[in-house]
Amino acid sequence: MKAYIGVDLGGTNVRVAKVDENGTILQMVKEATEIEQGVEHVVAKIISMIERIDRYADCEGIGMGVPGPVDTVQGKMVLATNLPGFEGYPIAQKIGDHFHLPTFVDNDVNVAGMGEAILGAGKDEEIVYYVTISTGIGGALVVDKKVVAGKNGHAGEIANIIIDRNREKVNYLNIGAVENEASGTALTRKGRRLFGEDMIAHAGDVFALARQGNSEALALCDELAYDIAVMFSIIAHVVDPAVFVIGGGVMKGKDVFFEKMERDFRSMIHKGMQTVKFKEAQLEEPGIIGAAMLPKAYLK
């Protein structure tokens, strides 16, 4: 059975895994990224970690998932906020040349979406839109098991979509950006404003109050549902996917908002689009499995 190397490079940790073509993780190693020691140190660390994988040279290729937009043609990060020094660095070429293996790199949400499209909740569908709703909100469009990255690597990036201009200015994102209104961070901010920081440590505390029947918490969850529905309706009218696959920590509160969200969403789209499905993400490690699937998708 064919196997691939997946690399999950983050600002805090880097993980390397050997994954077979069915998505089974055969071996994994993890270390601190140590970006403060420089780009070459991190690259040397990744190379060393790959060399610790049993029979790494027999793998078909290497796939890497990294934060931020990526120039997938050149194999470079377009932005590297959490990994200073990596912006414009030819990481795919450096790793590929060392191992003499085809090496691909893409955004971490994109590779997670591709993992779900190839092996997870979207595996039977042609057009999959993957959305993760957690601290932030990210998305990836996967068509025929391949990510559509766009000219500048920003395709699928949905955090800055405006769902309501009549909201407050929060940060550098647009006023009314969905990430500032419907992410876990947004729900925590709104919950603390109502209930105080002592009661709300994270979004899960708002969901817990809603389950207890607290009217203000229920209203926040209803607003969350509506805002997410607006986001999905915007995406749907542009992409018309067969399925939305949804992951991220906010889905732990799906029992108090998701049914209303889907009902609101379906009221916003055309009659002919009602066949679109919603599925929860299935893979336990979509990021590193999806990264490993990059060579499988592109080596045809």
Secondary structure, 3 states (H helix, E strand, C coil): CCEEEEEEECCCEEEEEEEECCCCEEEEEEEECCHHHCHHHHHHHHHHHHHCCCCHHHCCCEEEEECCCEECCCCEECCCCCCCCCECCCHHHHHHHHHCCCEEEEEHHHHHHHHHHHHCCCCCCCEEEEEEECCCEEEEEEECCEECCCCCCCCCCCCCCECCCCCCCCCCCCCCEHHHHHCHHHHHHHHHHHHCCCCCCCHHHHHHHHHCCCHHHHHHHHHHHHHHHHHHHHHHHHHCCCEEEEECHHHHHHHHHHHHHHHHHHHHCCHHHCCCEEEECCCCCHHHHHHHHHHHHHCC
